Amino acid sequence: MTGTGPVSPRAVLRPGARALGTWLKLAAPEPVEIVAGAGFDFVVVDLEHAPIGIETAAWLLSSARAHGLVPFVRIPDHRPSTVQLMLDAGACGLFVPRVDSLAQAEAVARAFSFPPEGTRGSGGTSRAGHWGRRPTPDYLGFGRDEAMLIVQLEAESGIADAERIAALPAVAGLFVGAADLALSTGSTPSSDDVLAHIGTARAAAHGAGKVFGLAYGAAPAAIRTAFDHGTDFVVGGNDASLLASAAADLVTGVRETA
């Protein structure tokens, strides 16, 4: 998979896949090359918690595709203009944060989908349309059949609507932001109530035939356990934190032995 060639996100994020990705928070091409060489299955360009703009995100998407990674974007808001721009910039799908109700999920699904199911406009002269060289049926077909809408549930109200959200045709999967869910409940990500909410969301996703995902730091044992419990994909760590951790470990290791 190179250049603007076809990249199938649904071949990577599928039930039982145990797919491993990471967040991209640095506005530079080198981390993309590094995580591709490390063997990650996909990346998520993070526009919610990193100072990355739309133009830089488009550049990172292109780099990820060129290195054989399936690229997603976590958008910073629910605006239809943001949804459309990132899809036409070459994202194979979107992670949408803070979807706290069925109504919010329905609105995002409409923005994500072409008519008659939704309101997304046709932009076949974009990267997603291979700059106008991709046949219109192929461009529209990728948007309808391949591109993935991953809804992030980060509040108890979203968990309560998990079954109905997962049942929406445009929704390809559910993703629980355990840290924000814990903040919203005044708890911790490993508390019994948060773990129960995760189980509810996982069951809702799988009951609808959709994928389910979680995020962790650089914690291989925890990620393996999540896979063993039926999580289909995990976003593990991020480029900036992996660098920070390696740098700190090197300095600590040297000074402890000096």
MARGU-975309 format. One record per residue (C-alpha): residue number from 1; x, y, z. Coordinates in steps of 0.001 Angstrom, whole numbers, padded with zeros to 6 digits, always signed. Layout:
NUM / X / Y / Z
...
// end
This chain:
1 / +000000 / +000000 / +000000
2 / +001785 / +003138 / -001179
3 / +001060 / +006656 / -002294
4 / -002577 / +007295 / -003096
5 / -003283 / +003615 / -003666
6 / -006106 / +001852 / -001886
7 / -005786 / +001437 / +001861
8 / -008537 / -000638 / +003442
9 / -009126 / +000352 / +007054
10 / -011698 / -002416 / +007457
11 / -009041 / -005002 / +006665
12 / -007094 / -003712 / +009685
13 / -009793 / -002703 / +012186
14 / -011977 / -005791 / +012089
15 / -013508 / -008044 / +014758
16 / -010824 / -010059 / +016516
17 / -007961 / -008366 / +014646
18 / -005931 / -007319 / +017721
19 / -004776 / -004303 / +015687
20 / -002230 / -001998 / +017302
21 / -001974 / +001695 / +016505
22 / -000549 / +004831 / +018057
23 / -001380 / +008535 / +018206
24 / +000636 / +011045 / +016179
25 / +001090 / +014290 / +018112
26 / +004284 / +015678 / +016557
27 / +004072 / +017831 / +013435
28 / +006962 / +016081 / +011683
29 / +007344 / +013259 / +009153
30 / +010008 / +011278 / +011011
31 / +007680 / +009817 / +013679
32 / +005490 / +008407 / +010910
33 / +008475 / +006604 / +009416
34 / +009576 / +005384 / +012840
35 / +006214 / +003905 / +013883
36 / +005775 / +002340 / +010453
37 / +009175 / +000684 / +010779
38 / +008279 / -000500 / +014279
39 / +005352 / -002467 / +012872
40 / +002249 / -000582 / +014006
41 / -000888 / -001385 / +012025
42 / -002398 / +002098 / +011988
43 / -001928 / +005654 / +013218
44 / -004321 / +008311 / +014461
45 / -003351 / +011913 / +013773
46 / -004473 / +013690 / +016940
47 / -006111 / +017061 / +016371
48 / -007854 / +016995 / +019746
49 / -004893 / +016946 / +022130
50 / -002012 / +018137 / +019944
51 / -001268 / +021467 / +018215
52 / -001642 / +020019 / +014725
53 / -003571 / +021984 / +012119
54 / -005527 / +020754 / +009123
55 / -002736 / +021343 / +006597
56 / -000177 / +019478 / +008719
57 / -002679 / +016675 / +009319
58 / -003120 / +016269 / +005546
59 / +000656 / +016050 / +005147
60 / +000911 / +013378 / +007868
61 / -001912 / +011374 / +006273
62 / -000028 / +011302 / +002992
63 / +003167 / +010208 / +004719
64 / +001368 / +007434 / +006604
65 / -000158 / +006070 / +003410
66 / +003228 / +006137 / +001695
67 / +004660 / +003990 / +004499
68 / +001867 / +001402 / +004404
69 / +000021 / +002564 / +007512
70 / -003733 / +002954 / +007690
71 / -004222 / +006602 / +008740
72 / -007083 / +007916 / +010845
73 / -007674 / +011372 / +012305
74 / -009072 / +012243 / +015704
75 / -010926 / +015444 / +014978
76 / -011193 / +018198 / +017607
77 / -014931 / +018867 / +017234
78 / -018145 / +017670 / +015610
79 / -018397 / +020301 / +012888
80 / -019418 / +018937 / +009480
81 / -016729 / +021085 / +007843
82 / -014018 / +019389 / +009917
83 / -015423 / +015951 / +009125
84 / -015477 / +016620 / +005394
85 / -012046 / +018269 / +005226
86 / -010277 / +015401 / +006977
87 / -011973 / +012714 / +004919
88 / -011129 / +014453 / +001657
89 / -007579 / +015033 / +002920
90 / -007090 / +011264 / +002854
91 / -008143 / +009968 / +006263
92 / -009341 / +006366 / +006142
93 / -011706 / +007217 / +008956
94 / -012308 / +009470 / +011916
95 / -012172 / +009099 / +015674
96 / -014785 / +011502 / +017040
97 / -014326 / +012451 / +020700
98 / -016924 / +013241 / +023344
99 / -019973 / +011725 / +021728
100 / -022208 / +011797 / +024777
101 / -025627 / +010943 / +023333
102 / -027444 / +009250 / +020493
103 / -028382 / +012668 / +019093
104 / -024717 / +013698 / +018866
105 / -023823 / +010394 / +017208
106 / -026614 / +010830 / +014675
107 / -025395 / +014331 / +013812
108 / -021823 / +013118 / +013288
109 / -023070 / +010180 / +011212
110 / -024965 / +012555 / +008924
111 / -021864 / +014714 / +008430
112 / -019791 / +011591 / +007725
113 / -022162 / +010086 / +005140
114 / -022913 / +011013 / +001545
115 / -026552 / +011602 / +000551
116 / -029106 / +010176 / +000836
117 / -027916 / +008876 / +004214
118 / -026146 / +012096 / +005167
119 / -025004 / +015552 / +004148
120 / -021326 / +015124 / +003193
121 / -020491 / +016913 / -000029
122 / -018653 / +015338 / -002936
123 / -015018 / +016439 / -003247
124 / -013579 / +014154 / -005864
125 / -010780 / +016544 / -006817
126 / -009221 / +016092 / -003358
127 / -006612 / +013536 / -002261
128 / -009443 / +011119 / -001442
129 / -010486 / +011368 / -005091
130 / -006881 / +011078 / -006333
131 / -007032 / +014742 / -007410
132 / -009942 / +014110 / -009766
133 / -008505 / +010962 / -011368
134 / -010440 / +008463 / -009279
135 / -013760 / +007434 / -010857
136 / -016650 / +008987 / -008992
137 / -018232 / +005622 / -008105
138 / -014932 / +004532 / -006517
139 / -014579 / +007779 / -004575
140 / -018133 / +007588 / -003284
141 / -017846 / +003852 / -002681
142 / -014785 / +004207 / -000453
143 / -016604 / +006848 / +001586
144 / -019654 / +004649 / +001976
145 / -018148 / +001176 / +002335
146 / -014554 / +001488 / +003562
147 / -014068 / +004708 / +005544
148 / -014667 / +004107 / +009246
149 / -016478 / +006298 / +011753
150 / -015205 / +005466 / +015249
151 / -017279 / +007058 / +017986
152 / -015588 / +007841 / +021298
153 / -017737 / +007350 / +024399
154 / -016357 / +009383 / +027288
155 / -019315 / +009996 / +029595
156 / -021925 / +007838 / +031317
157 / -024631 / +009298 / +029079
158 / -022784 / +007988 / +026028
159 / -022397 / +004562 / +027610
160 / -026134 / +004535 / +028328
161 / -026778 / +005091 / +024599
162 / -024057 / +002666 / +023462
163 / -026386 / +000071 / +021936
164 / -028354 / +002628 / +019935
165 / -025177 / +004415 / +018825
166 / -023557 / +001164 / +017706
167 / -026681 / +000304 / +015726
168 / -026309 / +003384 / +013492
169 / -025328 / +002171 / +010000
170 / -022587 / +004809 / +009587
171 / -020877 / +003890 / +012860
172 / -018105 / +001329 / +012315
173 / -016971 / +001034 / +015889
174 / -016989 / +002274 / +019463
175 / -013961 / +003499 / +021381
176 / -014004 / +004200 / +025113
177 / -011852 / +007053 / +026349
178 / -011329 / +005575 / +029802
179 / -009428 / +008558 / +031197
180 / -012173 / +011058 / +030341
181 / -014862 / +008595 / +031370
182 / -013170 / +008295 / +034752
183 / -012983 / +012084 / +035064
184 / -016681 / +012382 / +034284
185 / -017546 / +009842 / +036983
186 / -015042 / +011067 / +039572
187 / -013306 / +007721 / +039444
188 / -010167 / +006141 / +037965
189 / -009677 / +004273 / +034669
190 / -009121 / +000990 / +036534
191 / -012088 / +001344 / +038901
192 / -014872 / -001216 / +038889
193 / -017445 / +001225 / +037533
194 / -015272 / +002307 / +034595
195 / -014404 / -001323 / +033807
196 / -018124 / -002128 / +033862
197 / -018818 / +000748 / +031452
198 / -016081 / -000547 / +029152
199 / -017707 / -003959 / +029202
200 / -021080 / -002425 / +028353
201 / -019630 / -000564 / +025378
202 / -017707 / -003627 / +024159
203 / -020864 / -005746 / +024298
204 / -022837 / -003059 / +022457
205 / -020268 / -002833 / +019679
206 / -019961 / -006574 / +019221
207 / -023711 / -007051 / +019446
208 / -024076 / -004738 / +016454
209 / -021253 / -006429 / +014553
210 / -018972 / -003413 / +015033
211 / -015397 / -003145 / +016312
212 / -014384 / -001999 / +019782
213 / -011246 / -000177 / +020868
214 / -009368 / +001300 / +023815
215 / -006267 / +003422 / +024400
216 / -003319 / +002722 / +026663
217 / +000109 / +004153 / +027221
218 / +003216 / +002083 / +026520
219 / +001855 / -000876 / +028500
220 / +002285 / -004148 / +026596
221 / +000847 / -006368 / +029347
222 / -002283 / -004234 / +029688
223 / -002737 / -004141 / +025920
224 / -002397 / -007923 / +025659
225 / -004983 / -008311 / +028427
226 / -007361 / -005971 / +026594
227 / -006991 / -008069 / +023441
228 / -007597 / -011247 / +025439
229 / -010826 / -009720 / +026781
230 / -012161 / -009078 / +023294
231 / -010891 / -005614 / +022399
232 / -010397 / -005491 / +018630
233 / -007952 / -002585 / +018421
234 / -005824 / -000559 / +020798
235 / -004145 / +002811 / +020387
236 / -000950 / +002357 / +022380
237 / +001143 / +005319 / +023430
238 / +001970 / +008212 / +021126
239 / +005033 / +009464 / +019304
240 / +005814 / +012243 / +021780
241 / +005397 / +010157 / +024943
242 / +007374 / +007236 / +023515
243 / +010255 / +009631 / +022822
244 / +009930 / +011229 / +026246
245 / +009950 / +007859 / +028000
246 / +012968 / +006561 / +026073
247 / +014873 / +009778 / +026755
248 / +014088 / +009682 / +030472
249 / +015015 / +005989 / +030721
250 / +018386 / +006645 / +029080
251 / +019251 / +009543 / +031368
252 / +018064 / +007701 / +034486
253 / +019934 / +004549 / +033524
254 / +023176 / +006399 / +033010
255 / +022981 / +008470 / +036180
256 / +021913 / +005557 / +038364
257 / +024999 / +003578 / +037343
258 / +027466 / +006486 / +037356
// end
